[in-house]
Amino acid sequence: MLKIIAIAVVTIIAGTLIFAATKPNTFRVERSMSINASAEKVFALINDFKR
């Protein structure tokens, strides 16, 4: 019984590692926001990041 459990655990771990190896190495995070203002007003605020 213990041998069957050990084989099952090893199989699950191996399956997880194989599945993870097929995934891409990079990922991308994006955020977006809607602002209720004119483009000129928003651009004036984000044009200079020091403000």
CHARMM-style PDB file with segment names, atoms N, HN, CA, C and O in Angstrom:
ATOM      1  N   MET     1       0.825  -1.201   0.000  1.00  0.00      PROA
ATOM      2  CA  MET     1       0.000   0.000   0.000  1.00  0.00      PROA
ATOM      3  C   MET     1       0.863   1.256   0.000  1.00  0.00      PROA
ATOM      4  O   MET     1       0.583   2.214  -0.721  1.00  0.00      PROA
ATOM      5  N   LEU     2       1.915   1.244   0.816  1.00  0.00      PROA
ATOM      6  HN  LEU     2       2.143   0.466   1.402  1.00  0.00      PROA
ATOM      7  CA  LEU     2       2.797   2.399   0.900  1.00  0.00      PROA
ATOM      8  C   LEU     2       3.520   2.634  -0.433  1.00  0.00      PROA
ATOM      9  O   LEU     2       3.771   3.774  -0.825  1.00  0.00      PROA
ATOM     10  N   LYS     3       3.846   1.538  -1.115  1.00  0.00      PROA
ATOM     11  HN  LYS     3       3.641   0.612  -0.797  1.00  0.00      PROA
ATOM     12  CA  LYS     3       4.526   1.639  -2.408  1.00  0.00      PROA
ATOM     13  C   LYS     3       3.620   2.304  -3.445  1.00  0.00      PROA
ATOM     14  O   LYS     3       4.092   3.107  -4.250  1.00  0.00      PROA
ATOM     15  N   ILE     4       2.356   1.990  -3.435  1.00  0.00      PROA
ATOM     16  HN  ILE     4       1.972   1.338  -2.781  1.00  0.00      PROA
ATOM     17  CA  ILE     4       1.397   2.576  -4.380  1.00  0.00      PROA
ATOM     18  C   ILE     4       1.244   4.074  -4.116  1.00  0.00      PROA
ATOM     19  O   ILE     4       1.184   4.857  -5.063  1.00  0.00      PROA
ATOM     20  N   ILE     5       1.179   4.481  -2.866  1.00  0.00      PROA
ATOM     21  HN  ILE     5       1.228   3.845  -2.096  1.00  0.00      PROA
ATOM     22  CA  ILE     5       1.061   5.895  -2.502  1.00  0.00      PROA
ATOM     23  C   ILE     5       2.315   6.649  -2.934  1.00  0.00      PROA
ATOM     24  O   ILE     5       2.221   7.758  -3.461  1.00  0.00      PROA
ATOM     25  N   ALA     6       3.491   6.056  -2.714  1.00  0.00      PROA
ATOM     26  HN  ALA     6       3.567   5.155  -2.286  1.00  0.00      PROA
ATOM     27  CA  ALA     6       4.743   6.702  -3.116  1.00  0.00      PROA
ATOM     28  C   ALA     6       4.807   6.876  -4.628  1.00  0.00      PROA
ATOM     29  O   ALA     6       5.240   7.924  -5.108  1.00  0.00      PROA
ATOM     30  N   ILE     7       4.386   5.875  -5.382  1.00  0.00      PROA
ATOM     31  HN  ILE     7       4.035   5.024  -4.993  1.00  0.00      PROA
ATOM     32  CA  ILE     7       4.375   5.970  -6.851  1.00  0.00      PROA
ATOM     33  C   ILE     7       3.394   7.050  -7.305  1.00  0.00      PROA
ATOM     34  O   ILE     7       3.684   7.796  -8.240  1.00  0.00      PROA
ATOM     35  N   ALA     8       2.248   7.138  -6.654  1.00  0.00      PROA
ATOM     36  HN  ALA     8       2.013   6.533  -5.894  1.00  0.00      PROA
ATOM     37  CA  ALA     8       1.256   8.150  -7.009  1.00  0.00      PROA
ATOM     38  C   ALA     8       1.788   9.558  -6.740  1.00  0.00      PROA
ATOM     39  O   ALA     8       1.588  10.462  -7.552  1.00  0.00      PROA
ATOM     40  N   VAL     9       2.459   9.747  -5.610  1.00  0.00      PROA
ATOM     41  HN  VAL     9       2.621   9.014  -4.951  1.00  0.00      PROA
ATOM     42  CA  VAL     9       3.019  11.057  -5.264  1.00  0.00      PROA
ATOM     43  C   VAL     9       4.103  11.448  -6.258  1.00  0.00      PROA
ATOM     44  O   VAL     9       4.142  12.591  -6.714  1.00  0.00      PROA
ATOM     45  N   VAL    10       4.982  10.514  -6.597  1.00  0.00      PROA
ATOM     46  HN  VAL    10       4.950   9.586  -6.226  1.00  0.00      PROA
ATOM     47  CA  VAL    10       6.052  10.792  -7.562  1.00  0.00      PROA
ATOM     48  C   VAL    10       5.457  11.118  -8.935  1.00  0.00      PROA
ATOM     49  O   VAL    10       5.944  12.017  -9.622  1.00  0.00      PROA
ATOM     50  N   THR    11       4.427  10.406  -9.331  1.00  0.00      PROA
ATOM     51  HN  THR    11       4.032   9.676  -8.774  1.00  0.00      PROA
ATOM     52  CA  THR    11       3.765  10.660 -10.614  1.00  0.00      PROA
ATOM     53  C   THR    11       3.120  12.041 -10.635  1.00  0.00      PROA
ATOM     54  O   THR    11       3.212  12.749 -11.638  1.00  0.00      PROA
ATOM     55  N   ILE    12       2.476  12.428  -9.555  1.00  0.00      PROA
ATOM     56  HN  ILE    12       2.401  11.853  -8.740  1.00  0.00      PROA
ATOM     57  CA  ILE    12       1.848  13.758  -9.484  1.00  0.00      PROA
ATOM     58  C   ILE    12       2.904  14.848  -9.541  1.00  0.00      PROA
ATOM     59  O   ILE    12       2.727  15.840 -10.247  1.00  0.00      PROA
ATOM     60  N   ILE    13       3.990  14.682  -8.817  1.00  0.00      PROA
ATOM     61  HN  ILE    13       4.134  13.876  -8.243  1.00  0.00      PROA
ATOM     62  CA  ILE    13       5.069  15.684  -8.828  1.00  0.00      PROA
ATOM     63  C   ILE    13       5.689  15.773 -10.214  1.00  0.00      PROA
ATOM     64  O   ILE    13       5.933  16.873 -10.711  1.00  0.00      PROA
ATOM     65  N   ALA    14       5.948  14.625 -10.848  1.00  0.00      PROA
ATOM     66  HN  ALA    14       5.750  13.732 -10.444  1.00  0.00      PROA
ATOM     67  CA  ALA    14       6.532  14.618 -12.193  1.00  0.00      PROA
ATOM     68  C   ALA    14       5.581  15.270 -13.198  1.00  0.00      PROA
ATOM     69  O   ALA    14       6.014  16.029 -14.066  1.00  0.00      PROA
ATOM     70  N   GLY    15       4.306  14.978 -13.081  1.00  0.00      PROA
ATOM     71  HN  GLY    15       3.954  14.362 -12.376  1.00  0.00      PROA
ATOM     72  CA  GLY    15       3.316  15.593 -13.974  1.00  0.00      PROA
ATOM     73  C   GLY    15       3.264  17.095 -13.802  1.00  0.00      PROA
ATOM     74  O   GLY    15       3.168  17.830 -14.784  1.00  0.00      PROA
ATOM     75  N   THR    16       3.325  17.558 -12.570  1.00  0.00      PROA
ATOM     76  HN  THR    16       3.403  16.961 -11.772  1.00  0.00      PROA
ATOM     77  CA  THR    16       3.317  19.000 -12.304  1.00  0.00      PROA
ATOM     78  C   THR    16       4.555  19.676 -12.882  1.00  0.00      PROA
ATOM     79  O   THR    16       4.460  20.756 -13.464  1.00  0.00      PROA
ATOM     80  N   LEU    17       5.712  19.045 -12.723  1.00  0.00      PROA
ATOM     81  HN  LEU    17       5.789  18.167 -12.251  1.00  0.00      PROA
ATOM     82  CA  LEU    17       6.950  19.616 -13.266  1.00  0.00      PROA
ATOM     83  C   LEU    17       6.943  19.639 -14.791  1.00  0.00      PROA
ATOM     84  O   LEU    17       7.397  20.610 -15.397  1.00  0.00      PROA
ATOM     85  N   ILE    18       6.438  18.592 -15.411  1.00  0.00      PROA
ATOM     86  HN  ILE    18       6.068  17.803 -14.919  1.00  0.00      PROA
ATOM     87  CA  ILE    18       6.348  18.567 -16.879  1.00  0.00      PROA
ATOM     88  C   ILE    18       5.378  19.633 -17.367  1.00  0.00      PROA
ATOM     89  O   ILE    18       5.644  20.313 -18.358  1.00  0.00      PROA
ATOM     90  N   PHE    19       4.261  19.777 -16.678  1.00  0.00      PROA
ATOM     91  HN  PHE    19       4.045  19.224 -15.873  1.00  0.00      PROA
ATOM     92  CA  PHE    19       3.279  20.807 -17.054  1.00  0.00      PROA
ATOM     93  C   PHE    19       3.881  22.203 -16.917  1.00  0.00      PROA
ATOM     94  O   PHE    19       3.675  23.047 -17.789  1.00  0.00      PROA
ATOM     95  N   ALA    20       4.619  22.459 -15.840  1.00  0.00      PROA
ATOM     96  HN  ALA    20       4.787  21.772 -15.132  1.00  0.00      PROA
ATOM     97  CA  ALA    20       5.241  23.761 -15.619  1.00  0.00      PROA
ATOM     98  C   ALA    20       6.322  24.039 -16.659  1.00  0.00      PROA
ATOM     99  O   ALA    20       6.531  25.192 -17.037  1.00  0.00      PROA
ATOM    100  N   ALA    21       7.008  23.003 -17.122  1.00  0.00      PROA
ATOM    101  HN  ALA    21       6.838  22.067 -16.815  1.00  0.00      PROA
ATOM    102  CA  ALA    21       8.070  23.185 -18.119  1.00  0.00      PROA
ATOM    103  C   ALA    21       7.509  23.595 -19.477  1.00  0.00      PROA
ATOM    104  O   ALA    21       8.234  24.166 -20.291  1.00  0.00      PROA
ATOM    105  N   THR    22       6.238  23.317 -19.735  1.00  0.00      PROA
ATOM    106  HN  THR    22       5.649  22.853 -19.073  1.00  0.00      PROA
ATOM    107  CA  THR    22       5.651  23.682 -21.026  1.00  0.00      PROA
ATOM    108  C   THR    22       5.147  25.120 -21.054  1.00  0.00      PROA
ATOM    109  O   THR    22       4.782  25.622 -22.117  1.00  0.00      PROA
ATOM    110  N   LYS    23       5.122  25.780 -19.924  1.00  0.00      PROA
ATOM    111  HN  LYS    23       5.419  25.372 -19.060  1.00  0.00      PROA
ATOM    112  CA  LYS    23       4.633  27.158 -19.856  1.00  0.00      PROA
ATOM    113  C   LYS    23       5.731  28.134 -20.280  1.00  0.00      PROA
ATOM    114  O   LYS    23       6.913  27.820 -20.147  1.00  0.00      PROA
ATOM    115  N   PRO    24       5.358  29.321 -20.793  1.00  0.00      PROA
ATOM    116  CA  PRO    24       6.376  30.302 -21.204  1.00  0.00      PROA
ATOM    117  C   PRO    24       7.154  30.850 -20.003  1.00  0.00      PROA
ATOM    118  O   PRO    24       6.659  30.859 -18.876  1.00  0.00      PROA
ATOM    119  N   ASN    25       8.380  31.307 -20.270  1.00  0.00      PROA
ATOM    120  HN  ASN    25       8.782  31.300 -21.186  1.00  0.00      PROA
ATOM    121  CA  ASN    25       9.239  31.811 -19.202  1.00  0.00      PROA
ATOM    122  C   ASN    25       8.903  33.236 -18.791  1.00  0.00      PROA
ATOM    123  O   ASN    25       9.298  33.675 -17.711  1.00  0.00      PROA
ATOM    124  N   THR    26       8.193  33.952 -19.618  1.00  0.00      PROA
ATOM    125  HN  THR    26       7.872  33.596 -20.496  1.00  0.00      PROA
ATOM    126  CA  THR    26       7.871  35.349 -19.321  1.00  0.00      PROA
ATOM    127  C   THR    26       6.368  35.520 -19.180  1.00  0.00      PROA
ATOM    128  O   THR    26       5.580  34.716 -19.680  1.00  0.00      PROA
ATOM    129  N   PHE    27       5.999  36.569 -18.499  1.00  0.00      PROA
ATOM    130  HN  PHE    27       6.639  37.222 -18.094  1.00  0.00      PROA
ATOM    131  CA  PHE    27       4.599  36.929 -18.398  1.00  0.00      PROA
ATOM    132  C   PHE    27       4.488  38.439 -18.453  1.00  0.00      PROA
ATOM    133  O   PHE    27       5.487  39.144 -18.316  1.00  0.00      PROA
ATOM    134  N   ARG    28       3.292  38.932 -18.651  1.00  0.00      PROA
ATOM    135  HN  ARG    28       2.480  38.359 -18.762  1.00  0.00      PROA
ATOM    136  CA  ARG    28       3.069  40.354 -18.847  1.00  0.00      PROA
ATOM    137  C   ARG    28       1.954  40.827 -17.932  1.00  0.00      PROA
ATOM    138  O   ARG    28       0.922  40.168 -17.802  1.00  0.00      PROA
ATOM    139  N   VAL    29       2.164  41.958 -17.306  1.00  0.00      PROA
ATOM    140  HN  VAL    29       3.002  42.493 -17.412  1.00  0.00      PROA
ATOM    141  CA  VAL    29       1.158  42.548 -16.439  1.00  0.00      PROA
ATOM    142  C   VAL    29       0.787  43.894 -17.035  1.00  0.00      PROA
ATOM    143  O   VAL    29       1.659  44.718 -17.308  1.00  0.00      PROA
ATOM    144  N   GLU    30      -0.492  44.116 -17.236  1.00  0.00      PROA
ATOM    145  HN  GLU    30      -1.200  43.446 -17.014  1.00  0.00      PROA
ATOM    146  CA  GLU    30      -0.969  45.376 -17.793  1.00  0.00      PROA
ATOM    147  C   GLU    30      -2.093  45.920 -16.931  1.00  0.00      PROA
ATOM    148  O   GLU    30      -2.875  45.174 -16.341  1.00  0.00      PROA
ATOM    149  N   ARG    31      -2.149  47.247 -16.876  1.00  0.00      PROA
ATOM    150  HN  ARG    31      -1.513  47.853 -17.355  1.00  0.00      PROA
ATOM    151  CA  ARG    31      -3.250  47.909 -16.175  1.00  0.00      PROA
ATOM    152  C   ARG    31      -3.813  48.973 -17.095  1.00  0.00      PROA
ATOM    153  O   ARG    31      -3.091  49.548 -17.910  1.00  0.00      PROA
ATOM    154  N   SER    32      -5.078  49.228 -16.966  1.00  0.00      PROA
ATOM    155  HN  SER    32      -5.665  48.760 -16.305  1.00  0.00      PROA
ATOM    156  CA  SER    32      -5.693  50.293 -17.749  1.00  0.00      PROA
ATOM    157  C   SER    32      -6.695  51.030 -16.874  1.00  0.00      PROA
ATOM    158  O   SER    32      -7.200  50.494 -15.887  1.00  0.00      PROA
ATOM    159  N   MET    33      -6.967  52.257 -17.255  1.00  0.00      PROA
ATOM    160  HN  MET    33      -6.557  52.692 -18.057  1.00  0.00      PROA
ATOM    161  CA  MET    33      -7.886  53.082 -16.487  1.00  0.00      PROA
ATOM    162  C   MET    33      -8.574  54.056 -17.435  1.00  0.00      PROA
ATOM    163  O   MET    33      -7.955  54.572 -18.366  1.00  0.00      PROA
ATOM    164  N   SER    34      -9.820  54.297 -17.199  1.00  0.00      PROA
ATOM    165  HN  SER    34     -10.324  53.878 -16.443  1.00  0.00      PROA
ATOM    166  CA  SER    34     -10.564  55.289 -17.977  1.00  0.00      PROA
ATOM    167  C   SER    34     -10.630  56.580 -17.178  1.00  0.00      PROA
ATOM    168  O   SER    34     -10.985  56.575 -15.999  1.00  0.00      PROA
ATOM    169  N   ILE    35     -10.284  57.684 -17.827  1.00  0.00      PROA
ATOM    170  HN  ILE    35      -9.996  57.688 -18.785  1.00  0.00      PROA
ATOM    171  CA  ILE    35     -10.275  58.978 -17.164  1.00  0.00      PROA
ATOM    172  C   ILE    35     -11.263  59.887 -17.887  1.00  0.00      PROA
ATOM    173  O   ILE    35     -11.220  60.029 -19.109  1.00  0.00      PROA
ATOM    174  N   ASN    36     -12.132  60.483 -17.126  1.00  0.00      PROA
ATOM    175  HN  ASN    36     -12.166  60.368 -16.133  1.00  0.00      PROA
ATOM    176  CA  ASN    36     -13.145  61.381 -17.677  1.00  0.00      PROA
ATOM    177  C   ASN    36     -12.587  62.798 -17.783  1.00  0.00      PROA
ATOM    178  O   ASN    36     -12.981  63.676 -17.015  1.00  0.00      PROA
ATOM    179  N   ALA    37     -11.682  63.026 -18.719  1.00  0.00      PROA
ATOM    180  HN  ALA    37     -11.362  62.312 -19.343  1.00  0.00      PROA
ATOM    181  CA  ALA    37     -11.092  64.346 -18.915  1.00  0.00      PROA
ATOM    182  C   ALA    37     -10.598  64.435 -20.353  1.00  0.00      PROA
ATOM    183  O   ALA    37     -10.474  63.425 -21.046  1.00  0.00      PROA
ATOM    184  N   SER    38     -10.323  65.639 -20.782  1.00  0.00      PROA
ATOM    185  HN  SER    38     -10.424  66.460 -20.219  1.00  0.00      PROA
ATOM    186  CA  SER    38      -9.827  65.814 -22.139  1.00  0.00      PROA
ATOM    187  C   SER    38      -8.393  65.307 -22.238  1.00  0.00      PROA
ATOM    188  O   SER    38      -7.673  65.238 -21.241  1.00  0.00      PROA
ATOM    189  N   ALA    39      -7.994  64.956 -23.449  1.00  0.00      PROA
ATOM    190  HN  ALA    39      -8.579  65.012 -24.258  1.00  0.00      PROA
ATOM    191  CA  ALA    39      -6.647  64.421 -23.666  1.00  0.00      PROA
ATOM    192  C   ALA    39      -5.580  65.463 -23.325  1.00  0.00      PROA
ATOM    193  O   ALA    39      -4.519  65.112 -22.811  1.00  0.00      PROA
ATOM    194  N   GLU    40      -5.847  66.723 -23.602  1.00  0.00      PROA
ATOM    195  HN  GLU    40      -6.710  67.009 -24.019  1.00  0.00      PROA
ATOM    196  CA  GLU    40      -4.864  67.776 -23.322  1.00  0.00      PROA
ATOM    197  C   GLU    40      -4.607  67.911 -21.813  1.00  0.00      PROA
ATOM    198  O   GLU    40      -3.467  68.081 -21.381  1.00  0.00      PROA
ATOM    199  N   LYS    41      -5.657  67.835 -21.041  1.00  0.00      PROA
ATOM    200  HN  LYS    41      -6.583  67.697 -21.392  1.00  0.00      PROA
ATOM    201  CA  LYS    41      -5.522  67.965 -19.596  1.00  0.00      PROA
ATOM    202  C   LYS    41      -4.756  66.778 -18.998  1.00  0.00      PROA
ATOM    203  O   LYS    41      -3.909  66.961 -18.124  1.00  0.00      PROA
ATOM    204  N   VAL    42      -5.052  65.577 -19.465  1.00  0.00      PROA
ATOM    205  HN  VAL    42      -5.740  65.428 -20.175  1.00  0.00      PROA
ATOM    206  CA  VAL    42      -4.376  64.386 -18.967  1.00  0.00      PROA
ATOM    207  C   VAL    42      -2.913  64.390 -19.400  1.00  0.00      PROA
ATOM    208  O   VAL    42      -2.031  64.073 -18.602  1.00  0.00      PROA
ATOM    209  N   PHE    43      -2.649  64.743 -20.653  1.00  0.00      PROA
ATOM    210  HN  PHE    43      -3.365  65.000 -21.302  1.00  0.00      PROA
ATOM    211  CA  PHE    43      -1.275  64.753 -21.153  1.00  0.00      PROA
ATOM    212  C   PHE    43      -0.417  65.737 -20.372  1.00  0.00      PROA
ATOM    213  O   PHE    43       0.754  65.466 -20.109  1.00  0.00      PROA
ATOM    214  N   ALA    44      -0.979  66.856 -20.007  1.00  0.00      PROA
ATOM    215  HN  ALA    44      -1.931  67.076 -20.220  1.00  0.00      PROA
ATOM    216  CA  ALA    44      -0.218  67.854 -19.235  1.00  0.00      PROA
ATOM    217  C   ALA    44       0.196  67.281 -17.878  1.00  0.00      PROA
ATOM    218  O   ALA    44       1.241  67.661 -17.349  1.00  0.00      PROA
ATOM    219  N   LEU    45      -0.589  66.389 -17.312  1.00  0.00      PROA
ATOM    220  HN  LEU    45      -1.437  66.080 -17.741  1.00  0.00      PROA
ATOM    221  CA  LEU    45      -0.264  65.809 -16.016  1.00  0.00      PROA
ATOM    222  C   LEU    45       0.733  64.660 -16.117  1.00  0.00      PROA
ATOM    223  O   LEU    45       1.600  64.518 -15.255  1.00  0.00      PROA
ATOM    224  N   ILE    46       0.621  63.838 -17.160  1.00  0.00      PROA
ATOM    225  HN  ILE    46      -0.084  63.954 -17.861  1.00  0.00      PROA
ATOM    226  CA  ILE    46       1.516  62.675 -17.247  1.00  0.00      PROA
ATOM    227  C   ILE    46       2.762  62.948 -18.087  1.00  0.00      PROA
ATOM    228  O   ILE    46       3.641  62.089 -18.163  1.00  0.00      PROA
ATOM    229  N   ASN    47       2.861  64.099 -18.710  1.00  0.00      PROA
ATOM    230  HN  ASN    47       2.147  64.797 -18.649  1.00  0.00      PROA
ATOM    231  CA  ASN    47       4.023  64.415 -19.518  1.00  0.00      PROA
ATOM    232  C   ASN    47       5.279  64.553 -18.655  1.00  0.00      PROA
ATOM    233  O   ASN    47       6.374  64.202 -19.093  1.00  0.00      PROA
ATOM    234  N   ASP    48       5.125  65.057 -17.448  1.00  0.00      PROA
ATOM    235  HN  ASP    48       4.235  65.342 -17.092  1.00  0.00      PROA
ATOM    236  CA  ASP    48       6.253  65.248 -16.544  1.00  0.00      PROA
ATOM    237  C   ASP    48       6.039  64.361 -15.318  1.00  0.00      PROA
ATOM    238  O   ASP    48       5.209  64.676 -14.465  1.00  0.00      PROA
ATOM    239  N   PHE    49       6.788  63.244 -15.222  1.00  0.00      PROA
ATOM    240  HN  PHE    49       7.462  62.988 -15.914  1.00  0.00      PROA
ATOM    241  CA  PHE    49       6.594  62.296 -14.130  1.00  0.00      PROA
ATOM    242  C   PHE    49       7.113  62.832 -12.791  1.00  0.00      PROA
ATOM    243  O   PHE    49       6.833  62.231 -11.754  1.00  0.00      PROA
ATOM    244  N   LYS    50       7.843  63.915 -12.780  1.00  0.00      PROA
ATOM    245  HN  LYS    50       8.071  64.403 -13.623  1.00  0.00      PROA
ATOM    246  CA  LYS    50       8.344  64.467 -11.531  1.00  0.00      PROA
ATOM    247  C   LYS    50       7.243  65.223 -10.780  1.00  0.00      PROA
ATOM    248  O   LYS    50       7.359  65.437  -9.574  1.00  0.00      PROA
ATOM    249  N   ARG    51       6.199  65.622 -11.463  1.00  0.00      PROA
ATOM    250  HN  ARG    51       6.105  65.449 -12.444  1.00  0.00      PROA
ATOM    251  CA  ARG    51       5.115  66.341 -10.801  1.00  0.00      PROA
ATOM    252  C   ARG    51       4.187  65.393 -10.113  1.00  0.00      PROA
ATOM    253  OT1 ARG    51       3.209  65.822  -9.500  1.00  0.00      PROA
TER     254      ARG     51
END
